[in-house]
Amino acid sequence: MWSKAQLIFLIFILFNILFINGNLIDTDYSRSFKPFLETKNKIGNVIKDPKTEQIYVIGEYQTQPEEVDKTFSGNNFYTLAPKTPIPNFVYDNSTTTTSKTPTPSPSPTTKTKSTVKPIDSSSTEPDELITGSKKNYFKVVKASIYNGCVAYIGKGLQDGNTFIAMYNLNNVTDYFQVDSSHNYLSLSVDDTFIWATYREANQVYLKPIVHDGCKKIVHKNDPYVPMKVNITNPEAVISQPITSSNRFIYIYDSAAHVLVKYTHSSSLQQFEETEGGRLNVLDACSVRLYRYDQEKRNTYWMVSKKDGFTLYNERSEKSITLSKDGDTNNYCAPFATKGLDTFYATPGSEELSRTIPGISFEVTHPCYGDKATGEIKILSPQDVFQFKWEDQLVATKSLIRKGLPDGDYILQYWLSGIDDPTNMVRKNISIITPDNPMFINVTHACVNAAQGVFNFTNPKHPDFSYEYILYSEDGKKPVILKDGSVFPGLYGDRNYTVNITTTTKDVFKHQCFYSVKEFLPNDKVEKPIIEYTNLTCADSKDARIKIVNFKPEKYNYIVTPSKYNITSDGTLENLSDLNIVIKAEIKGGICSQMVSVDIYSPPASKIVKEKLKPKVIKPPCYGSKGSIKVASMDGIDFELTDSSGKVHQPIINKIKTLEFNGLTADKYVLEAKIKSTRGERMYCGSVANNLTLAQPKRIQIFETLIESVDCTRANLANMTITATGGTQYNGSYYDFSLSSGALSHGHYLNVSYWVDGIYSLNISDSKGCVAVYNNITIKRPSKCQVHNINGIHPQGPNPNSIQNGGGNGNGNSKKDENKNKLGLILGLCLGIGIPFIILATVLTVVLVKKFGHRFARTPTMRNQPRPNTVPVFMGGKIHNIDNF
């Protein structure tokens, strides 16, 4: 038994319902409400309302509303009132028409996809329905309907218990009625009762449940008690909806394969199995009432089997097999019929299928070019149906029509001896000659390019499949198309053959054969010849292009960017873009030639300013010349002006760098003039750069007189020459050199041990700059003076002159002048002074030998000094010391 809490959520049905409007299936479920079902569903039941002739498809799984109010109304019975109204599933039923004009039926077998899905397809909730993890899900096991009153058996997915519930589709009430007193097996509903079967202690019972006009399940004071029935497995219960004193209940026992008939009175005081009321239906899967013949008081039953359907005559127990040769469909499923129009769905399926049992048609459409050769064959058991073509006056027994022209042919047919013409089925069969499948739309190829296309563009016959096979004269492998009709990528200037086969899509596979031969030419396109003018300046819009070989009657011209238009004479004007692409495409084809035009524009001032990076090279020595270098730029003239207004001209070296050489230290303006494209010496603007060419400091010393104020040891040992300016070696020292060739390095020169006298001193830096001092005087007080008989004489009249030892050519004229003076002096000395020198030398030697001992207090060198030495007074004697 179910608890009260469990019964609350097993109430709501008929979530997804399909309706048969006329003879068409409406596959769209109601979208006027948010469905309660939260997961994918399948088709569970296909039922027909015997009162309204309306067919319903019910989802296999259902769920109850989330919030409900309950009212207890007796043992195991509950009335539930949802807080929100339940949507009405009833739609206008156009099938119950009183018109005597038959309406066309569907094709013999069709399938309609009817997947039950939630409206909110974006939901990612897992499929908990199948696992039964949600308490409010249940499965609809059996369902029945009468005049809009739906009764069904639901089975809980968690506990497996069953219950009966009822809902009225005609009047949307607030109540669902539930009975969970038994594990019910099958049921049927009519105008008064819900007939339900269940099993207890190996005995099957049929329980009548009063529904009071589908308003409520009556439980209190219920006078009806369950009745025993001799049934093993009650697969289905069918109550005959005929109001009379005696009525019938049928129960299909799937274990014995028999349909058992019971007779009962309206008061149920009498209920018994009808004598001779067992109909053997063999291996039936489902049983449905096909037709009750009021006049003959006879009932006909339709049963589904794996290989098709069978129609049974209850009175004669004869049957008619309604199967089709070669049919492999499985029909073992719940189904519903409207006459021969049959709807079925395999349990668990997502597709609703529709068929006319026992009959099919073989239709042969004419091939293109043939006229009046259509043919229709009716494939059905002999003498089962009666036929009448609506374009013929009388019925026919012939199952074939030949020589038919294009058109619609409507066949009326019905079951012989069972149906009458008012229950006929109308089948519309169309004979359609296909459009010319050989019509080909050719796109020419291009030279040396596989760009040709064959396109078979005529509409295709809906009942045919098409196959195209293309052969090339070059013997390449054939190309086969089954799903399309376009052959791209073909080379031109060659012949092709295309064989076409059309095949009907039915099981009969009628075929037509065609062949077409086609030569595919090449299109040759002239490349556009271009004349153009460049932009005047960067911000102008005056470039112009002229297509010299402009032929608009033959080519379509496409310009990129597309904002520019070509005039009637093939000109593009007022251009500002630097690249224009012109494509000439042959009309009616795909071949083209393209030309790209690069238009020159003088550089913009901003670009010139960014690129203008001059390099200032200052003079290496004080008084020498510097230079300014700048990278050359296309379309730019450079001018360099000094502070006096003088314009300097550059030279261009091998790496395209402009050099302004021989510049003195000054302030300069470097101007980059942007040349126009419209003539010489016409400019769009200029960019100026202010530059300063700085002069390095001269090399100099603080004092040329180096003296000691007294004869103290401290002062005598601290006689130095310090230099400044120029560019020191490693930032710390100079080269000091004497005319004798002696050399020293340092920031200063210590002359504390030099002999008193006058020296010529050169000071040079790392750049090769030289300062010459010819009057460096070493002087001590008289009492501690040191004399040098070989004193060094000054060299040159200007002790502060500067010579450039860097080898850049500066000062060459002065050197030449010194050389001339030196030559003159040497000439005079050699011509006049040599005799006097010889005489003086002899006299000196004689005097020294005779009187030299008298001058012992004054240090005198005994030997001649060696080259590259400096006389130094040390230890009471004068020594010639190498390199200081």
QUIMO-V591296 format. One record per run of one state. SS is the DSSP state (@ for helix, = for strand, . for the rest). FROM is the first residue (numbers start at 1). LEN is the number of residues. If there is no record, write none. Layout:
{{SS;FROM;LEN} {SS;FROM;LEN}}
This chain:
{{.;1;3} {@;4;5} {.;9;10} {=;19;3} {.;22;2} {=;24;3} {.;27;14} {=;41;1} {.;42;1} {=;43;6} {.;49;6} {=;55;5} {.;60;1} {=;61;3} {.;64;4} {=;68;5} {.;73;4} {=;77;6} {.;83;21} {=;104;1} {.;105;4} {=;109;5} {.;114;2} {=;116;1} {.;117;11} {@;128;4} {.;132;5} {=;137;10} {.;147;2} {=;149;8} {.;157;5} {=;162;7} {.;169;7} {=;176;4} {.;180;4} {=;184;6} {.;190;3} {=;193;8} {.;201;2} {=;203;8} {.;211;16} {=;227;3} {.;230;4} {=;234;6} {.;240;6} {=;246;8} {.;254;4} {=;258;8} {.;266;5} {=;271;10} {.;281;5} {=;286;8} {.;294;4} {=;298;8} {.;306;2} {=;308;6} {.;314;5} {=;319;4} {.;323;11} {=;334;5} {.;339;2} {=;341;5} {.;346;5} {=;351;6} {.;357;2} {=;359;6} {.;365;9} {=;374;7} {.;381;4} {=;385;5} {.;390;6} {=;396;1} {.;397;3} {=;400;5} {.;405;2} {=;407;9} {.;416;5} {@;421;3} {.;424;1} {=;425;7} {.;432;9} {=;441;3} {.;444;1} {=;445;2} {.;447;2} {=;449;1} {.;450;2} {=;452;4} {.;456;8} {=;464;9} {.;473;6} {=;479;3} {.;482;4} {=;486;5} {.;491;3} {=;494;11} {.;505;6} {=;511;10} {.;521;1} {=;522;2} {.;524;6} {=;530;4} {.;534;9} {=;543;5} {.;548;7} {=;555;6} {.;561;10} {=;571;5} {.;576;3} {=;579;8} {.;587;5} {=;592;7} {.;599;6} {@;605;7} {.;612;3} {=;615;3} {.;618;8} {=;626;6} {.;632;4} {=;636;7} {.;643;4} {=;647;2} {.;649;2} {=;651;2} {.;653;4} {=;657;7} {.;664;2} {=;666;10} {.;676;7} {=;683;11} {.;694;6} {=;700;2} {.;702;3} {=;705;3} {.;708;5} {@;713;4} {.;717;3} {=;720;5} {.;725;4} {=;729;1} {.;730;3} {=;733;6} {.;739;4} {=;743;4} {.;747;1} {=;748;3} {.;751;3} {=;754;1} {.;755;2} {=;757;8} {.;765;4} {=;769;11} {.;780;2} {@;782;3} {.;785;17} {=;802;3} {.;805;7} {@;812;44} {.;856;13} {=;869;6} {.;875;2} {=;877;6} {.;883;2}}
